[in-house]
């Protein structure tokens, strides 16, 4: 299934979190926090300004990003969990 976000929204695939701590202790699934890092899968067309002109998004498909903890809405696409969020919820692009 293809999904194309609207306006200033982006579709993000959450990246897997760490399985071990720095000391080598394995973290069980019940104790893991959801990672706040993901990969941009699709982007919208951009936000409209007051004049009605489109402002393109800063992020693009394929970018690795950091986002806020409770950002967006979780959805499943073909059995895989994704997040649709606004560009404002993205904190940084990882280079």
PDB file with one MODEL, atoms N, CA, C and O in Angstrom:
MODEL        1
ATOM      1  N   UNK A   1       0.843  -1.173   0.000  1.00  0.00           N
ATOM      2  CA  UNK A   1       0.000   0.000   0.000  1.00  0.00           C
ATOM      3  C   UNK A   1       0.890   1.239   0.000  1.00  0.00           C
ATOM      4  O   UNK A   1       1.882   1.298   0.727  1.00  0.00           O
ATOM      5  N   UNK A   2       0.534   2.222  -0.815  1.00  0.00           N
ATOM      6  CA  UNK A   2       1.277   3.485  -0.856  1.00  0.00           C
ATOM      7  C   UNK A   2       0.545   4.530  -0.036  1.00  0.00           C
ATOM      8  O   UNK A   2      -0.678   4.653  -0.115  1.00  0.00           O
ATOM      9  N   UNK A   3       1.300   5.281   0.751  1.00  0.00           N
ATOM     10  CA  UNK A   3       0.737   6.348   1.570  1.00  0.00           C
ATOM     11  C   UNK A   3       1.510   7.620   1.267  1.00  0.00           C
ATOM     12  O   UNK A   3       2.741   7.631   1.295  1.00  0.00           O
ATOM     13  N   UNK A   4       0.775   8.700   0.973  1.00  0.00           N
ATOM     14  CA  UNK A   4       1.404  10.002   0.741  1.00  0.00           C
ATOM     15  C   UNK A   4       0.814  10.982   1.741  1.00  0.00           C
ATOM     16  O   UNK A   4      -0.371  11.306   1.657  1.00  0.00           O
ATOM     17  N   UNK A   5       1.621  11.464   2.692  1.00  0.00           N
ATOM     18  CA  UNK A   5       1.126  12.406   3.694  1.00  0.00           C
ATOM     19  C   UNK A   5       0.692  13.727   3.060  1.00  0.00           C
ATOM     20  O   UNK A   5       1.169  14.102   1.988  1.00  0.00           O
ATOM     21  N   UNK A   6      -0.209  14.415   3.729  1.00  0.00           N
ATOM     22  CA  UNK A   6      -0.700  15.699   3.247  1.00  0.00           C
ATOM     23  C   UNK A   6       0.038  16.856   3.913  1.00  0.00           C
ATOM     24  O   UNK A   6       0.544  16.727   5.028  1.00  0.00           O
ATOM     25  N   UNK A   7       0.092  17.978   3.218  1.00  0.00           N
ATOM     26  CA  UNK A   7       0.641  19.249   3.718  1.00  0.00           C
ATOM     27  C   UNK A   7       2.014  19.089   4.354  1.00  0.00           C
ATOM     28  O   UNK A   7       2.946  18.640   3.687  1.00  0.00           O
ATOM     29  N   UNK A   8       2.167  19.452   5.652  1.00  0.00           N
ATOM     30  CA  UNK A   8       3.491  19.432   6.293  1.00  0.00           C
ATOM     31  C   UNK A   8       3.713  18.169   7.111  1.00  0.00           C
ATOM     32  O   UNK A   8       4.494  18.178   8.062  1.00  0.00           O
ATOM     33  N   UNK A   9       3.041  17.089   6.756  1.00  0.00           N
ATOM     34  CA  UNK A   9       3.204  15.833   7.497  1.00  0.00           C
ATOM     35  C   UNK A   9       4.210  14.928   6.792  1.00  0.00           C
ATOM     36  O   UNK A   9       4.417  15.018   5.582  1.00  0.00           O
ATOM     37  N   UNK A  10       4.833  14.049   7.588  1.00  0.00           N
ATOM     38  CA  UNK A  10       5.794  13.090   7.060  1.00  0.00           C
ATOM     39  C   UNK A  10       5.453  11.698   7.601  1.00  0.00           C
ATOM     40  O   UNK A  10       4.867  11.566   8.675  1.00  0.00           O
ATOM     41  N   UNK A  11       5.824  10.668   6.846  1.00  0.00           N
ATOM     42  CA  UNK A  11       5.656   9.282   7.257  1.00  0.00           C
ATOM     43  C   UNK A  11       7.020   8.775   7.684  1.00  0.00           C
ATOM     44  O   UNK A  11       7.976   8.813   6.910  1.00  0.00           O
ATOM     45  N   UNK A  12       7.110   8.294   8.933  1.00  0.00           N
ATOM     46  CA  UNK A  12       8.393   7.885   9.507  1.00  0.00           C
ATOM     47  C   UNK A  12       8.331   6.424   9.904  1.00  0.00           C
ATOM     48  O   UNK A  12       7.354   5.978  10.507  1.00  0.00           O
ATOM     49  N   UNK A  13       9.384   5.669   9.562  1.00  0.00           N
ATOM     50  CA  UNK A  13       9.557   4.295  10.018  1.00  0.00           C
ATOM     51  C   UNK A  13      10.489   4.340  11.212  1.00  0.00           C
ATOM     52  O   UNK A  13      11.647   4.738  11.089  1.00  0.00           O
ATOM     53  N   UNK A  14       9.979   3.930  12.377  1.00  0.00           N
ATOM     54  CA  UNK A  14      10.775   3.962  13.608  1.00  0.00           C
ATOM     55  C   UNK A  14      11.908   2.938  13.501  1.00  0.00           C
ATOM     56  O   UNK A  14      11.676   1.793  13.113  1.00  0.00           O
ATOM     57  N   UNK A  15      13.136   3.350  13.846  1.00  0.00           N
ATOM     58  CA  UNK A  15      14.290   2.450  13.822  1.00  0.00           C
ATOM     59  C   UNK A  15      14.342   1.651  15.113  1.00  0.00           C
ATOM     60  O   UNK A  15      13.871   2.105  16.156  1.00  0.00           O
ATOM     61  N   UNK A  16      14.912   0.471  15.038  1.00  0.00           N
ATOM     62  CA  UNK A  16      15.004  -0.413  16.198  1.00  0.00           C
ATOM     63  C   UNK A  16      15.898   0.182  17.277  1.00  0.00           C
ATOM     64  O   UNK A  16      16.918   0.801  16.974  1.00  0.00           O
ATOM     65  N   UNK A  17      15.514  -0.009  18.532  1.00  0.00           N
ATOM     66  CA  UNK A  17      16.299   0.473  19.667  1.00  0.00           C
ATOM     67  C   UNK A  17      17.404  -0.495  20.022  1.00  0.00           C
ATOM     68  O   UNK A  17      17.525  -1.569  19.434  1.00  0.00           O
ATOM     69  N   UNK A  18      18.201  -0.103  20.982  1.00  0.00           N
ATOM     70  CA  UNK A  18      19.310  -0.922  21.446  1.00  0.00           C
ATOM     71  C   UNK A  18      18.800  -2.166  22.172  1.00  0.00           C
ATOM     72  O   UNK A  18      17.817  -2.099  22.911  1.00  0.00           O
ATOM     73  N   UNK A  19      19.468  -3.295  21.961  1.00  0.00           N
ATOM     74  CA  UNK A  19      19.118  -4.546  22.621  1.00  0.00           C
ATOM     75  C   UNK A  19      19.878  -4.726  23.931  1.00  0.00           C
ATOM     76  O   UNK A  19      19.455  -5.483  24.804  1.00  0.00           O
ATOM     77  N   UNK A  20      21.029  -4.009  24.064  1.00  0.00           N
ATOM     78  CA  UNK A  20      21.875  -4.126  25.257  1.00  0.00           C
ATOM     79  C   UNK A  20      22.213  -2.743  25.793  1.00  0.00           C
ATOM     80  O   UNK A  20      22.183  -1.751  25.064  1.00  0.00           O
ATOM     81  N   UNK A  21      22.533  -2.698  27.079  1.00  0.00           N
ATOM     82  CA  UNK A  21      23.032  -1.457  27.665  1.00  0.00           C
ATOM     83  C   UNK A  21      24.516  -1.332  27.350  1.00  0.00           C
ATOM     84  O   UNK A  21      25.115  -2.254  26.795  1.00  0.00           O
ATOM     85  N   UNK A  22      25.103  -0.209  27.698  1.00  0.00           N
ATOM     86  CA  UNK A  22      26.541  -0.008  27.465  1.00  0.00           C
ATOM     87  C   UNK A  22      27.367  -1.032  28.244  1.00  0.00           C
ATOM     88  O   UNK A  22      28.466  -1.390  27.819  1.00  0.00           O
ATOM     89  N   UNK A  23      26.847  -1.506  29.381  1.00  0.00           N
ATOM     90  CA  UNK A  23      27.549  -2.496  30.198  1.00  0.00           C
ATOM     91  C   UNK A  23      27.357  -3.927  29.729  1.00  0.00           C
ATOM     92  O   UNK A  23      27.950  -4.847  30.292  1.00  0.00           O
ATOM     93  N   UNK A  24      26.521  -4.132  28.686  1.00  0.00           N
ATOM     94  CA  UNK A  24      26.328  -5.462  28.132  1.00  0.00           C
ATOM     95  C   UNK A  24      25.100  -6.195  28.655  1.00  0.00           C
ATOM     96  O   UNK A  24      24.897  -7.363  28.323  1.00  0.00           O
ATOM     97  N   UNK A  25      24.287  -5.541  29.457  1.00  0.00           N
ATOM     98  CA  UNK A  25      23.079  -6.173  29.981  1.00  0.00           C
ATOM     99  C   UNK A  25      22.004  -6.148  28.899  1.00  0.00           C
ATOM    100  O   UNK A  25      21.737  -5.102  28.307  1.00  0.00           O
ATOM    101  N   UNK A  26      21.384  -7.306  28.642  1.00  0.00           N
ATOM    102  CA  UNK A  26      20.337  -7.397  27.627  1.00  0.00           C
ATOM    103  C   UNK A  26      19.033  -6.829  28.196  1.00  0.00           C
ATOM    104  O   UNK A  26      18.621  -7.184  29.300  1.00  0.00           O
ATOM    105  N   UNK A  27      18.398  -5.950  27.437  1.00  0.00           N
ATOM    106  CA  UNK A  27      17.159  -5.301  27.874  1.00  0.00           C
ATOM    107  C   UNK A  27      15.975  -6.120  27.372  1.00  0.00           C
ATOM    108  O   UNK A  27      15.862  -6.355  26.169  1.00  0.00           O
ATOM    109  N   UNK A  28      15.073  -6.568  28.283  1.00  0.00           N
ATOM    110  CA  UNK A  28      13.886  -7.306  27.821  1.00  0.00           C
ATOM    111  C   UNK A  28      12.915  -6.380  27.099  1.00  0.00           C
ATOM    112  O   UNK A  28      12.921  -5.168  27.318  1.00  0.00           O
ATOM    113  N   UNK A  29      12.073  -6.963  26.230  1.00  0.00           N
ATOM    114  CA  UNK A  29      11.118  -6.172  25.448  1.00  0.00           C
ATOM    115  C   UNK A  29      10.186  -5.349  26.319  1.00  0.00           C
ATOM    116  O   UNK A  29       9.805  -4.245  25.930  1.00  0.00           O
ATOM    117  N   UNK A  30       9.812  -5.850  27.479  1.00  0.00           N
ATOM    118  CA  UNK A  30       8.880  -5.132  28.346  1.00  0.00           C
ATOM    119  C   UNK A  30       9.490  -3.882  28.958  1.00  0.00           C
ATOM    120  O   UNK A  30       8.756  -2.975  29.349  1.00  0.00           O
ATOM    121  N   UNK A  31      10.811  -3.808  29.054  1.00  0.00           N
ATOM    122  CA  UNK A  31      11.482  -2.663  29.679  1.00  0.00           C
ATOM    123  C   UNK A  31      11.989  -1.645  28.663  1.00  0.00           C
ATOM    124  O   UNK A  31      12.462  -0.574  29.045  1.00  0.00           O
ATOM    125  N   UNK A  32      11.895  -1.965  27.380  1.00  0.00           N
ATOM    126  CA  UNK A  32      12.416  -1.063  26.349  1.00  0.00           C
ATOM    127  C   UNK A  32      11.494   0.128  26.155  1.00  0.00           C
ATOM    128  O   UNK A  32      10.271   0.007  26.213  1.00  0.00           O
ATOM    129  N   UNK A  33      12.109   1.280  25.924  1.00  0.00           N
ATOM    130  CA  UNK A  33      11.363   2.455  25.511  1.00  0.00           C
ATOM    131  C   UNK A  33      11.395   2.489  23.987  1.00  0.00           C
ATOM    132  O   UNK A  33      12.350   2.023  23.365  1.00  0.00           O
ATOM    133  N   UNK A  34      10.357   3.036  23.402  1.00  0.00           N
ATOM    134  CA  UNK A  34      10.328   3.152  21.950  1.00  0.00           C
ATOM    135  C   UNK A  34      11.393   4.153  21.520  1.00  0.00           C
ATOM    136  O   UNK A  34      11.511   5.227  22.111  1.00  0.00           O
ATOM    137  N   UNK A  35      12.166   3.808  20.498  1.00  0.00           N
ATOM    138  CA  UNK A  35      13.207   4.734  20.039  1.00  0.00           C
ATOM    139  C   UNK A  35      12.609   6.009  19.472  1.00  0.00           C
ATOM    140  O   UNK A  35      11.496   6.009  18.947  1.00  0.00           O
ATOM    141  N   UNK A  36      13.358   7.089  19.585  1.00  0.00           N
ATOM    142  CA  UNK A  36      12.932   8.390  19.075  1.00  0.00           C
ATOM    143  C   UNK A  36      13.709   8.738  17.812  1.00  0.00           C
ATOM    144  O   UNK A  36      13.959   9.907  17.517  1.00  0.00           O
ATOM    145  N   UNK A  37      14.079   7.708  17.082  1.00  0.00           N
ATOM    146  CA  UNK A  37      14.850   7.890  15.860  1.00  0.00           C
ATOM    147  C   UNK A  37      14.152   7.118  14.750  1.00  0.00           C
ATOM    148  O   UNK A  37      13.651   6.016  14.975  1.00  0.00           O
ATOM    149  N   UNK A  38      14.120   7.690  13.560  1.00  0.00           N
ATOM    150  CA  UNK A  38      13.447   7.026  12.464  1.00  0.00           C
ATOM    151  C   UNK A  38      13.958   7.482  11.115  1.00  0.00           C
ATOM    152  O   UNK A  38      14.816   8.358  11.005  1.00  0.00           O
ATOM    153  N   UNK A  39      13.394   6.850  10.082  1.00  0.00           N
ATOM    154  CA  UNK A  39      13.769   7.165   8.712  1.00  0.00           C
ATOM    155  C   UNK A  39      12.527   7.690   7.999  1.00  0.00           C
ATOM    156  O   UNK A  39      11.448   7.110   8.113  1.00  0.00           O
ATOM    157  N   UNK A  40      12.683   8.787   7.266  1.00  0.00           N
ATOM    158  CA  UNK A  40      11.579   9.380   6.532  1.00  0.00           C
ATOM    159  C   UNK A  40      11.261   8.492   5.320  1.00  0.00           C
ATOM    160  O   UNK A  40      12.129   8.229   4.487  1.00  0.00           O
ATOM    161  N   UNK A  41      10.018   8.040   5.237  1.00  0.00           N
ATOM    162  CA  UNK A  41       9.579   7.191   4.135  1.00  0.00           C
ATOM    163  C   UNK A  41       8.884   8.017   3.048  1.00  0.00           C
ATOM    164  O   UNK A  41       9.090   7.781   1.858  1.00  0.00           O
ATOM    165  N   UNK A  42       8.062   8.985   3.461  1.00  0.00           N
ATOM    166  CA  UNK A  42       7.355   9.848   2.502  1.00  0.00           C
ATOM    167  C   UNK A  42       7.127  11.215   3.135  1.00  0.00           C
ATOM    168  O   UNK A  42       7.024  11.332   4.356  1.00  0.00           O
ATOM    169  N   UNK A  43       7.050  12.248   2.299  1.00  0.00           N
ATOM    170  CA  UNK A  43       6.818  13.609   2.790  1.00  0.00           C
ATOM    171  C   UNK A  43       5.634  14.232   2.054  1.00  0.00           C
ATOM    172  O   UNK A  43       5.326  13.866   0.920  1.00  0.00           O
ATOM    173  N   UNK A  44       4.980  15.177   2.722  1.00  0.00           N
ATOM    174  CA  UNK A  44       3.875  15.910   2.116  1.00  0.00           C
ATOM    175  C   UNK A  44       4.380  17.016   1.202  1.00  0.00           C
ATOM    176  O   UNK A  44       5.583  17.148   0.974  1.00  0.00           O
ATOM    177  N   UNK A  45       3.456  17.801   0.686  1.00  0.00           N
ATOM    178  CA  UNK A  45       3.802  18.844  -0.275  1.00  0.00           C
ATOM    179  C   UNK A  45       4.285  20.130   0.366  1.00  0.00           C
ATOM    180  O   UNK A  45       4.875  20.969  -0.315  1.00  0.00           O
ATOM    181  N   UNK A  46       4.050  20.310   1.664  1.00  0.00           N
ATOM    182  CA  UNK A  46       4.507  21.498   2.360  1.00  0.00           C
ATOM    183  C   UNK A  46       3.357  22.286   2.955  1.00  0.00           C
ATOM    184  O   UNK A  46       2.191  22.069   2.625  1.00  0.00           O
ATOM    185  N   UNK A  47       3.710  23.202   3.837  1.00  0.00           N
ATOM    186  CA  UNK A  47       2.726  24.018   4.543  1.00  0.00           C
ATOM    187  C   UNK A  47       2.371  25.242   3.707  1.00  0.00           C
ATOM    188  O   UNK A  47       3.213  25.773   2.984  1.00  0.00           O
ATOM    189  N   UNK A  48       1.121  25.687   3.809  1.00  0.00           N
ATOM    190  CA  UNK A  48       0.695  26.920   3.138  1.00  0.00           C
ATOM    191  C   UNK A  48       0.985  28.112   4.036  1.00  0.00           C
ATOM    192  O   UNK A  48       0.716  28.069   5.236  1.00  0.00           O
ATOM    193  N   UNK A  49       1.538  29.184   3.452  1.00  0.00           N
ATOM    194  CA  UNK A  49       1.738  30.403   4.236  1.00  0.00           C
ATOM    195  C   UNK A  49       0.493  31.278   4.135  1.00  0.00           C
ATOM    196  O   UNK A  49      -0.510  30.866   3.553  1.00  0.00           O
ATOM    197  N   UNK A  50       0.552  32.471   4.691  1.00  0.00           N
ATOM    198  CA  UNK A  50      -0.617  33.361   4.724  1.00  0.00           C
ATOM    199  C   UNK A  50      -1.067  33.809   3.332  1.00  0.00           C
ATOM    200  O   UNK A  50      -2.240  34.122   3.129  1.00  0.00           O
ATOM    201  N   UNK A  51      -0.146  33.841   2.384  1.00  0.00           N
ATOM    202  CA  UNK A  51      -0.483  34.251   1.017  1.00  0.00           C
ATOM    203  C   UNK A  51      -1.026  33.090   0.183  1.00  0.00           C
ATOM    204  O   UNK A  51      -1.514  33.293  -0.929  1.00  0.00           O
ATOM    205  N   UNK A  52      -0.937  31.875   0.724  1.00  0.00           N
ATOM    206  CA  UNK A  52      -1.407  30.703  -0.014  1.00  0.00           C
ATOM    207  C   UNK A  52      -0.315  29.996  -0.794  1.00  0.00           C
ATOM    208  O   UNK A  52      -0.599  29.074  -1.559  1.00  0.00           O
ATOM    209  N   UNK A  53       0.935  30.417  -0.609  1.00  0.00           N
ATOM    210  CA  UNK A  53       2.064  29.775  -1.287  1.00  0.00           C
ATOM    211  C   UNK A  53       2.540  28.578  -0.462  1.00  0.00           C
ATOM    212  O   UNK A  53       2.472  28.604   0.767  1.00  0.00           O
ATOM    213  N   UNK A  54       3.017  27.538  -1.129  1.00  0.00           N
ATOM    214  CA  UNK A  54       3.539  26.349  -0.455  1.00  0.00           C
ATOM    215  C   UNK A  54       4.974  26.595   0.013  1.00  0.00           C
ATOM    216  O   UNK A  54       5.808  27.092  -0.744  1.00  0.00           O
ATOM    217  N   UNK A  55       5.244  26.244   1.260  1.00  0.00           N
ATOM    218  CA  UNK A  55       6.598  26.292   1.802  1.00  0.00           C
ATOM    219  C   UNK A  55       7.100  24.853   1.839  1.00  0.00           C
ATOM    220  O   UNK A  55       6.568  24.045   2.600  1.00  0.00           O
ATOM    221  N   UNK A  56       8.115  24.507   1.036  1.00  0.00           N
ATOM    222  CA  UNK A  56       8.574  23.114   0.996  1.00  0.00           C
ATOM    223  C   UNK A  56       9.160  22.671   2.339  1.00  0.00           C
ATOM    224  O   UNK A  56       9.638  23.492   3.122  1.00  0.00           O
ATOM    225  N   UNK A  57       9.114  21.363   2.591  1.00  0.00           N
ATOM    226  CA  UNK A  57       9.635  20.806   3.832  1.00  0.00           C
ATOM    227  C   UNK A  57      11.157  20.781   3.822  1.00  0.00           C
ATOM    228  O   UNK A  57      11.782  20.717   2.763  1.00  0.00           O
ATOM    229  N   UNK A  58      11.743  20.834   5.006  1.00  0.00           N
ATOM    230  CA  UNK A  58      13.195  20.777   5.155  1.00  0.00           C
ATOM    231  C   UNK A  58      13.702  19.352   4.988  1.00  0.00           C
ATOM    232  O   UNK A  58      14.783  19.133   4.442  1.00  0.00           O
ATOM    233  N   UNK A  59      12.919  18.381   5.461  1.00  0.00           N
ATOM    234  CA  UNK A  59      13.325  16.976   5.384  1.00  0.00           C
ATOM    235  C   UNK A  59      12.912  16.385   4.041  1.00  0.00           C
ATOM    236  O   UNK A  59      12.017  16.895   3.368  1.00  0.00           O
ATOM    237  N   UNK A  60      13.586  15.294   3.665  1.00  0.00           N
ATOM    238  CA  UNK A  60      13.255  14.603   2.421  1.00  0.00           C
ATOM    239  C   UNK A  60      13.267  13.097   2.664  1.00  0.00           C
ATOM    240  O   UNK A  60      13.744  12.634   3.700  1.00  0.00           O
ATOM    241  N   UNK A  61      12.748  12.344   1.716  1.00  0.00           N
ATOM    242  CA  UNK A  61      12.716  10.894   1.844  1.00  0.00           C
ATOM    243  C   UNK A  61      14.129  10.360   2.028  1.00  0.00           C
ATOM    244  O   UNK A  61      15.066  10.794   1.359  1.00  0.00           O
ATOM    245  N   UNK A  62      14.265   9.398   2.960  1.00  0.00           N
ATOM    246  CA  UNK A  62      15.562   8.787   3.215  1.00  0.00           C
ATOM    247  C   UNK A  62      16.328   9.422   4.355  1.00  0.00           C
ATOM    248  O   UNK A  62      17.297   8.831   4.832  1.00  0.00           O
ATOM    249  N   UNK A  63      15.932  10.615   4.819  1.00  0.00           N
ATOM    250  CA  UNK A  63      16.616  11.273   5.941  1.00  0.00           C
ATOM    251  C   UNK A  63      16.405  10.472   7.227  1.00  0.00           C
ATOM    252  O   UNK A  63      15.327   9.926   7.462  1.00  0.00           O
ATOM    253  N   UNK A  64      17.446  10.412   8.048  1.00  0.00           N
ATOM    254  CA  UNK A  64      17.358   9.814   9.380  1.00  0.00           C
ATOM    255  C   UNK A  64      17.125  10.963  10.352  1.00  0.00           C
ATOM    256  O   UNK A  64      17.893  11.925  10.374  1.00  0.00           O
ATOM    257  N   UNK A  65      16.065  10.866  11.159  1.00  0.00           N
ATOM    258  CA  UNK A  65      15.665  11.992  12.005  1.00  0.00           C
ATOM    259  C   UNK A  65      15.459  11.575  13.456  1.00  0.00           C
ATOM    260  O   UNK A  65      15.236  10.404  13.763  1.00  0.00           O
ATOM    261  N   UNK A  66      15.541  12.575  14.344  1.00  0.00           N
ATOM    262  CA  UNK A  66      15.184  12.424  15.745  1.00  0.00           C
ATOM    263  C   UNK A  66      13.890  13.192  15.958  1.00  0.00           C
ATOM    264  O   UNK A  66      13.729  14.302  15.449  1.00  0.00           O
ATOM    265  N   UNK A  67      12.958  12.599  16.717  1.00  0.00           N
ATOM    266  CA  UNK A  67      11.675  13.260  16.929  1.00  0.00           C
ATOM    267  C   UNK A  67      11.283  13.194  18.393  1.00  0.00           C
ATOM    268  O   UNK A  67      11.846  12.412  19.159  1.00  0.00           O
ATOM    269  N   UNK A  68      10.316  14.019  18.780  1.00  0.00           N
ATOM    270  CA  UNK A  68       9.888  14.079  20.170  1.00  0.00           C
ATOM    271  C   UNK A  68       9.194  12.781  20.580  1.00  0.00           C
ATOM    272  O   UNK A  68       8.673  12.047  19.740  1.00  0.00           O
ATOM    273  N   UNK A  69       9.198  12.516  21.865  1.00  0.00           N
ATOM    274  CA  UNK A  69       8.756  11.235  22.411  1.00  0.00           C
ATOM    275  C   UNK A  69       7.319  10.883  22.058  1.00  0.00           C
ATOM    276  O   UNK A  69       7.034   9.738  21.708  1.00  0.00           O
ATOM    277  N   UNK A  70       6.420  11.836  22.141  1.00  0.00           N
ATOM    278  CA  UNK A  70       5.002  11.561  21.903  1.00  0.00           C
ATOM    279  C   UNK A  70       4.517  12.157  20.584  1.00  0.00           C
ATOM    280  O   UNK A  70       3.362  12.567  20.467  1.00  0.00           O
ATOM    281  N   UNK A  71       5.394  12.199  19.610  1.00  0.00           N
ATOM    282  CA  UNK A  71       5.071  12.830  18.330  1.00  0.00           C
ATOM    283  C   UNK A  71       4.179  11.933  17.469  1.00  0.00           C
ATOM    284  O   UNK A  71       4.332  10.712  17.455  1.00  0.00           O
ATOM    285  N   UNK A  72       3.267  12.551  16.767  1.00  0.00           N
ATOM    286  CA  UNK A  72       2.518  11.893  15.711  1.00  0.00           C
ATOM    287  C   UNK A  72       1.520  10.838  16.127  1.00  0.00           C
ATOM    288  O   UNK A  72       1.219  10.654  17.306  1.00  0.00           O
ATOM    289  N   UNK A  73       1.016  10.151  15.112  1.00  0.00           N
ATOM    290  CA  UNK A  73       0.041   9.073  15.278  1.00  0.00           C
ATOM    291  C   UNK A  73       0.616   7.791  14.693  1.00  0.00           C
ATOM    292  O   UNK A  73       1.112   7.779  13.567  1.00  0.00           O
ATOM    293  N   UNK A  74       0.546   6.718  15.464  1.00  0.00           N
ATOM    294  CA  UNK A  74       1.072   5.436  15.004  1.00  0.00           C
ATOM    295  C   UNK A  74       0.034   4.749  14.128  1.00  0.00           C
ATOM    296  O   UNK A  74      -1.147   4.689  14.469  1.00  0.00           O
ATOM    297  N   UNK A  75       0.498   4.230  12.984  1.00  0.00           N
ATOM    298  CA  UNK A  75      -0.370   3.482  12.078  1.00  0.00           C
ATOM    299  C   UNK A  75       0.382   2.245  11.608  1.00  0.00           C
ATOM    300  O   UNK A  75       1.611   2.205  11.670  1.00  0.00           O
ATOM    301  N   UNK A  76      -0.341   1.241  11.140  1.00  0.00           N
ATOM    302  CA  UNK A  76       0.287   0.049  10.566  1.00  0.00           C
ATOM    303  C   UNK A  76       0.033   0.038   9.076  1.00  0.00           C
ATOM    304  O   UNK A  76      -1.099   0.196   8.620  1.00  0.00           O
ATOM    305  N   UNK A  77       1.107  -0.151   8.321  1.00  0.00           N
ATOM    306  CA  UNK A  77       1.028  -0.259   6.872  1.00  0.00           C
ATOM    307  C   UNK A  77       1.653  -1.589   6.500  1.00  0.00           C
ATOM    308  O   UNK A  77       2.842  -1.811   6.733  1.00  0.00           O
ATOM    309  N   UNK A  78       0.858  -2.470   5.925  1.00  0.00           N
ATOM    310  CA  UNK A  78       1.312  -3.825   5.565  1.00  0.00           C
ATOM    311  C   UNK A  78       1.933  -4.537   6.760  1.00  0.00           C
ATOM    312  O   UNK A  78       2.919  -5.257   6.603  1.00  0.00           O
ATOM    313  N   UNK A  79       1.370  -4.345   7.959  1.00  0.00           N
ATOM    314  CA  UNK A  79       1.837  -5.026   9.164  1.00  0.00           C
ATOM    315  C   UNK A  79       3.049  -4.394   9.827  1.00  0.00           C
ATOM    316  O   UNK A  79       3.527  -4.905  10.840  1.00  0.00           O
ATOM    317  N   UNK A  80       3.556  -3.299   9.283  1.00  0.00           N
ATOM    318  CA  UNK A  80       4.733  -2.623   9.843  1.00  0.00           C
ATOM    319  C   UNK A  80       4.280  -1.305  10.465  1.00  0.00           C
ATOM    320  O   UNK A  80       3.533  -0.546   9.849  1.00  0.00           O
ATOM    321  N   UNK A  81       4.739  -1.036  11.699  1.00  0.00           N
ATOM    322  CA  UNK A  81       4.336   0.175  12.407  1.00  0.00           C
ATOM    323  C   UNK A  81       5.103   1.399  11.900  1.00  0.00           C
ATOM    324  O   UNK A  81       6.332   1.396  11.830  1.00  0.00           O
ATOM    325  N   UNK A  82       4.349   2.441  11.548  1.00  0.00           N
ATOM    326  CA  UNK A  82       4.894   3.720  11.094  1.00  0.00           C
ATOM    327  C   UNK A  82       4.287   4.825  11.944  1.00  0.00           C
ATOM    328  O   UNK A  82       3.361   4.590  12.720  1.00  0.00           O
ATOM    329  N   UNK A  83       4.817   6.032  11.789  1.00  0.00           N
ATOM    330  CA  UNK A  83       4.281   7.206  12.474  1.00  0.00           C
ATOM    331  C   UNK A  83       4.055   8.300  11.436  1.00  0.00           C
ATOM    332  O   UNK A  83       4.922   8.574  10.606  1.00  0.00           O
ATOM    333  N   UNK A  84       2.880   8.921  11.494  1.00  0.00           N
ATOM    334  CA  UNK A  84       2.629  10.126  10.691  1.00  0.00           C
ATOM    335  C   UNK A  84       2.694  11.300  11.651  1.00  0.00           C
ATOM    336  O   UNK A  84       1.961  11.348  12.640  1.00  0.00           O
ATOM    337  N   UNK A  85       3.574  12.245  11.357  1.00  0.00           N
ATOM    338  CA  UNK A  85       3.754  13.404  12.241  1.00  0.00           C
ATOM    339  C   UNK A  85       3.960  14.658  11.423  1.00  0.00           C
ATOM    340  O   UNK A  85       4.244  14.599  10.227  1.00  0.00           O
ATOM    341  N   UNK A  86       3.814  15.785  12.079  1.00  0.00           N
ATOM    342  CA  UNK A  86       4.102  17.070  11.445  1.00  0.00           C
ATOM    343  C   UNK A  86       5.610  17.303  11.434  1.00  0.00           C
ATOM    344  O   UNK A  86       6.339  16.769  12.270  1.00  0.00           O
ATOM    345  N   UNK A  87       6.056  18.091  10.494  1.00  0.00           N
ATOM    346  CA  UNK A  87       7.489  18.401  10.424  1.00  0.00           C
ATOM    347  C   UNK A  87       7.937  19.109  11.706  1.00  0.00           C
ATOM    348  O   UNK A  87       9.095  18.975  12.101  1.00  0.00           O
ATOM    349  N   UNK A  88       7.054  19.853  12.357  1.00  0.00           N
ATOM    350  CA  UNK A  88       7.399  20.561  13.593  1.00  0.00           C
ATOM    351  C   UNK A  88       7.790  19.610  14.720  1.00  0.00           C
ATOM    352  O   UNK A  88       8.516  20.010  15.630  1.00  0.00           O
ATOM    353  N   UNK A  89       7.322  18.344  14.681  1.00  0.00           N
ATOM    354  CA  UNK A  89       7.656  17.360  15.713  1.00  0.00           C
ATOM    355  C   UNK A  89       9.061  16.785  15.551  1.00  0.00           C
ATOM    356  O   UNK A  89       9.575  16.126  16.454  1.00  0.00           O
ATOM    357  N   UNK A  90       9.680  17.037  14.399  1.00  0.00           N
ATOM    358  CA  UNK A  90      11.038  16.542  14.155  1.00  0.00           C
ATOM    359  C   UNK A  90      12.029  17.500  14.787  1.00  0.00           C
ATOM    360  O   UNK A  90      11.990  18.707  14.551  1.00  0.00           O
ATOM    361  N   UNK A  91      12.929  16.931  15.606  1.00  0.00           N
ATOM    362  CA  UNK A  91      13.889  17.747  16.347  1.00  0.00           C
ATOM    363  C   UNK A  91      15.184  17.984  15.571  1.00  0.00           C
ATOM    364  O   UNK A  91      15.764  19.067  15.637  1.00  0.00           O
ATOM    365  N   UNK A  92      15.642  16.947  14.823  1.00  0.00           N
ATOM    366  CA  UNK A  92      16.932  17.066  14.138  1.00  0.00           C
ATOM    367  C   UNK A  92      17.048  16.037  13.026  1.00  0.00           C
ATOM    368  O   UNK A  92      16.378  15.004  13.039  1.00  0.00           O
ATOM    369  N   UNK A  93      17.909  16.337  12.068  1.00  0.00           N
ATOM    370  CA  UNK A  93      18.282  15.391  11.026  1.00  0.00           C
ATOM    371  C   UNK A  93      19.650  14.832  11.390  1.00  0.00           C
ATOM    372  O   UNK A  93      20.585  15.589  11.650  1.00  0.00           O
ATOM    373  N   UNK A  94      19.768  13.498  11.408  1.00  0.00           N
ATOM    374  CA  UNK A  94      21.038  12.850  11.751  1.00  0.00           C
ATOM    375  C   UNK A  94      21.836  12.706  10.464  1.00  0.00           C
ATOM    376  O   UNK A  94      21.360  12.122   9.491  1.00  0.00           O
ATOM    377  N   UNK A  95      23.069  13.249  10.466  1.00  0.00           N
ATOM    378  CA  UNK A  95      23.924  13.171   9.266  1.00  0.00           C
ATOM    379  C   UNK A  95      25.027  12.158   9.444  1.00  0.00           C
ATOM    380  O   UNK A  95      25.838  11.962   8.539  1.00  0.00           O
TER     381      UNK A  95
ENDMDL
END
